Amino acid sequence: MGFLLSKLLPQLVYPLGAGLLLLGVGLLGRRRRWGPGLSATGLALVWLASMPWLNRQLVWSLEEQAVRLTPTALPSADAVLVLGGGLLPPLAPRRGVEVADAGDRLLTGVDLIREGKAPWLVVSGGRVSFNADDPTPPEATYAAALAQKLGVPAERIVRSEGPRNTAEEAIALRSIARERGWHSLLLVTSATHLPRATATFRRLSGLEIVPVACDFQLAARSQSGQTTAESLLLDLMPQAGSLASTTSSLKELLGLFVYRLKGWL
């Protein structure tokens, strides 16, 4: 129940859920003085979160932290850990494992193994589903299968199939590391997720953590060109993709806040 609530409750805080809630309550109370203002606030919240300009500021705030965290020259470590996310399971009509937006995580991890940065590749990710008889395997299972196809020997892949979130991944990795005598880890995840993941693993894993950012959504600010009247107009118009990306960024910021409250950071 606790895990379910951790998925449900944030939906009321994210812009779409919060905006629709305010809009709905405002419509129910439209005859009252506060009704129209509440509805307008809900619409304004969704519009604001859907603006590409605001989305870019949030993404940059996280990705610039990731750049600062990632060493220019990566050292060698006992293992490379690829956090779950970015892969689609080999269920019909797919012909096999498919790579989604955050699939750079596994590709980056495989590259690090090829470069000789570590002898072991750890793939992490459990099965997050609330459906009965869901045939989807844990993500670590099909991540390991894809890593083998990309050339990593099966005997060099360690699967962590239980974790469902970042804190659980850090705790599970601590147990794996103790069993194998590992002391250092190259931690690979999406740039927007790296600040929270790094802090969590340094707090809970007991290992020396070297962050490795990948899956950047944006080029650096200095590479984004000059703003024009046309680009500014488009930046202020709502876009569905920007709403999704803003929500993802707010999820990371909310996660940082919640993890601090729980003492995980």
RALINMO-V754021 format. One record per residue. N is the residue number from 1. RES is the residue in one letter. D_FIRST is the distance of its C-alpha to the first C-alpha in Angstrom with 1 decimal. Layout:
n->N res->RES d_first->D_FIRST
n->N res->RES d_first->D_FIRST
This chain:
n->1 res->M d_first->0.0
n->2 res->G d_first->3.8
n->3 res->F d_first->5.5
n->4 res->L d_first->5.0
n->5 res->L d_first->6.2
n->6 res->S d_first->8.6
n->7 res->K d_first->10.0
n->8 res->L d_first->10.3
n->9 res->L d_first->11.7
n->10 res->P d_first->14.5
n->11 res->Q d_first->15.8
n->12 res->L d_first->17.2
n->13 res->V d_first->19.0
n->14 res->Y d_first->20.5
n->15 res->P d_first->23.9
n->16 res->L d_first->23.5
n->17 res->G d_first->20.6
n->18 res->A d_first->22.1
n->19 res->G d_first->25.6
n->20 res->L d_first->24.8
n->21 res->L d_first->23.1
n->22 res->L d_first->26.2
n->23 res->L d_first->28.4
n->24 res->G d_first->26.9
n->25 res->V d_first->27.1
n->26 res->G d_first->30.6
n->27 res->L d_first->31.7
n->28 res->L d_first->30.6
n->29 res->G d_first->32.5
n->30 res->R d_first->35.4
n->31 res->R d_first->38.0
n->32 res->R d_first->37.0
n->33 res->R d_first->38.4
n->34 res->W d_first->35.2
n->35 res->G d_first->34.0
n->36 res->P d_first->36.0
n->37 res->G d_first->35.3
n->38 res->L d_first->31.5
n->39 res->S d_first->31.8
n->40 res->A d_first->34.1
n->41 res->T d_first->31.8
n->42 res->G d_first->29.0
n->43 res->L d_first->31.5
n->44 res->A d_first->32.9
n->45 res->L d_first->29.5
n->46 res->V d_first->28.9
n->47 res->W d_first->32.6
n->48 res->L d_first->32.5
n->49 res->A d_first->29.5
n->50 res->S d_first->31.3
n->51 res->M d_first->34.5
n->52 res->P d_first->35.4
n->53 res->W d_first->37.1
n->54 res->L d_first->34.0
n->55 res->N d_first->31.9
n->56 res->R d_first->34.6
n->57 res->Q d_first->34.6
n->58 res->L d_first->30.8
n->59 res->V d_first->31.1
n->60 res->W d_first->34.3
n->61 res->S d_first->32.8
n->62 res->L d_first->30.3
n->63 res->E d_first->32.6
n->64 res->E d_first->35.4
n->65 res->Q d_first->33.3
n->66 res->A d_first->32.7
n->67 res->V d_first->36.4
n->68 res->R d_first->37.2
n->69 res->L d_first->34.7
n->70 res->T d_first->36.1
n->71 res->P d_first->39.3
n->72 res->T d_first->42.3
n->73 res->A d_first->43.3
n->74 res->L d_first->40.4
n->75 res->P d_first->41.0
n->76 res->S d_first->40.4
n->77 res->A d_first->37.4
n->78 res->D d_first->36.1
n->79 res->A d_first->33.6
n->80 res->V d_first->32.3
n->81 res->L d_first->28.5
n->82 res->V d_first->27.4
n->83 res->L d_first->23.9
n->84 res->G d_first->22.0
n->85 res->G d_first->22.6
n->86 res->G d_first->25.7
n->87 res->L d_first->26.0
n->88 res->L d_first->25.6
n->89 res->P d_first->25.2
n->90 res->P d_first->28.3
n->91 res->L d_first->27.4
n->92 res->A d_first->30.1
n->93 res->P d_first->32.0
n->94 res->R d_first->31.8
n->95 res->R d_first->34.4
n->96 res->G d_first->32.4
n->97 res->V d_first->30.1
n->98 res->E d_first->30.6
n->99 res->V d_first->30.5
n->100 res->A d_first->28.8
n->101 res->D d_first->29.3
n->102 res->A d_first->27.8
n->103 res->G d_first->29.6
n->104 res->D d_first->32.0
n->105 res->R d_first->29.7
n->106 res->L d_first->30.6
n->107 res->L d_first->34.1
n->108 res->T d_first->34.6
n->109 res->G d_first->33.3
n->110 res->V d_first->35.7
n->111 res->D d_first->38.5
n->112 res->L d_first->38.0
n->113 res->I d_first->38.2
n->114 res->R d_first->41.4
n->115 res->E d_first->42.8
n->116 res->G d_first->42.4
n->117 res->K d_first->40.1
n->118 res->A d_first->38.1
n->119 res->P d_first->38.4
n->120 res->W d_first->34.8
n->121 res->L d_first->32.3
n->122 res->V d_first->28.6
n->123 res->V d_first->26.3
n->124 res->S d_first->22.6
n->125 res->G d_first->19.7
n->126 res->G d_first->17.0
n->127 res->R d_first->15.8
n->128 res->V d_first->13.2
n->129 res->S d_first->12.9
n->130 res->F d_first->10.9
n->131 res->N d_first->14.2
n->132 res->A d_first->15.4
n->133 res->D d_first->18.3
n->134 res->D d_first->18.2
n->135 res->P d_first->21.4
n->136 res->T d_first->20.7
n->137 res->P d_first->21.2
n->138 res->P d_first->19.8
n->139 res->E d_first->21.7
n->140 res->A d_first->23.5
n->141 res->T d_first->25.2
n->142 res->Y d_first->26.9
n->143 res->A d_first->27.5
n->144 res->A d_first->29.5
n->145 res->A d_first->31.3
n->146 res->L d_first->32.4
n->147 res->A d_first->33.4
n->148 res->Q d_first->35.7
n->149 res->K d_first->37.2
n->150 res->L d_first->37.9
n->151 res->G d_first->39.8
n->152 res->V d_first->37.7
n->153 res->P d_first->38.5
n->154 res->A d_first->35.7
n->155 res->E d_first->36.6
n->156 res->R d_first->35.8
n->157 res->I d_first->32.3
n->158 res->V d_first->29.3
n->159 res->R d_first->25.9
n->160 res->S d_first->22.6
n->161 res->E d_first->20.2
n->162 res->G d_first->16.9
n->163 res->P d_first->16.0
n->164 res->R d_first->13.8
n->165 res->N d_first->14.9
n->166 res->T d_first->18.0
n->167 res->A d_first->17.1
n->168 res->E d_first->16.0
n->169 res->E d_first->19.2
n->170 res->A d_first->21.3
n->171 res->I d_first->20.1
n->172 res->A d_first->20.7
n->173 res->L d_first->24.0
n->174 res->R d_first->25.0
n->175 res->S d_first->24.9
n->176 res->I d_first->26.8
n->177 res->A d_first->29.4
n->178 res->R d_first->30.1
n->179 res->E d_first->30.8
n->180 res->R d_first->33.1
n->181 res->G d_first->34.7
n->182 res->W d_first->33.8
n->183 res->H d_first->34.4
n->184 res->S d_first->34.2
n->185 res->L d_first->32.2
n->186 res->L d_first->32.8
n->187 res->L d_first->29.5
n->188 res->V d_first->29.6
n->189 res->T d_first->27.4
n->190 res->S d_first->28.0
n->191 res->A d_first->30.0
n->192 res->T d_first->27.6
n->193 res->H d_first->24.9
n->194 res->L d_first->27.3
n->195 res->P d_first->27.5
n->196 res->R d_first->23.8
n->197 res->A d_first->23.8
n->198 res->T d_first->27.0
n->199 res->A d_first->26.0
n->200 res->T d_first->22.7
n->201 res->F d_first->24.6
n->202 res->R d_first->27.5
n->203 res->R d_first->25.2
n->204 res->L d_first->23.1
n->205 res->S d_first->25.2
n->206 res->G d_first->28.4
n->207 res->L d_first->30.5
n->208 res->E d_first->33.1
n->209 res->I d_first->31.5
n->210 res->V d_first->33.7
n->211 res->P d_first->32.0
n->212 res->V d_first->33.1
n->213 res->A d_first->32.5
n->214 res->C d_first->32.8
n->215 res->D d_first->31.8
n->216 res->F d_first->33.5
n->217 res->Q d_first->33.2
n->218 res->L d_first->36.3
n->219 res->A d_first->39.7
n->220 res->A d_first->40.7
n->221 res->R d_first->41.8
n->222 res->S d_first->45.4
n->223 res->Q d_first->45.2
n->224 res->S d_first->44.0
n->225 res->G d_first->47.5
n->226 res->Q d_first->48.9
n->227 res->T d_first->47.4
n->228 res->T d_first->49.6
n->229 res->A d_first->49.7
n->230 res->E d_first->48.4
n->231 res->S d_first->45.5
n->232 res->L d_first->44.6
n->233 res->L d_first->44.6
n->234 res->L d_first->42.2
n->235 res->D d_first->40.0
n->236 res->L d_first->39.5
n->237 res->M d_first->38.7
n->238 res->P d_first->35.1
n->239 res->Q d_first->33.9
n->240 res->A d_first->30.8
n->241 res->G d_first->30.7
n->242 res->S d_first->31.0
n->243 res->L d_first->28.1
n->244 res->A d_first->25.9
n->245 res->S d_first->27.3
n->246 res->T d_first->27.1
n->247 res->T d_first->23.4
n->248 res->S d_first->23.0
n->249 res->S d_first->25.1
n->250 res->L d_first->23.2
n->251 res->K d_first->20.0
n->252 res->E d_first->21.8
n->253 res->L d_first->23.2
n->254 res->L d_first->20.0
n->255 res->G d_first->18.5
n->256 res->L d_first->21.6
n->257 res->F d_first->21.1
n->258 res->V d_first->17.5
n->259 res->Y d_first->18.5
n->260 res->R d_first->21.4
n->261 res->L d_first->19.5
n->262 res->K d_first->17.5
n->263 res->G d_first->20.8
n->264 res->W d_first->20.3
n->265 res->L d_first->23.5
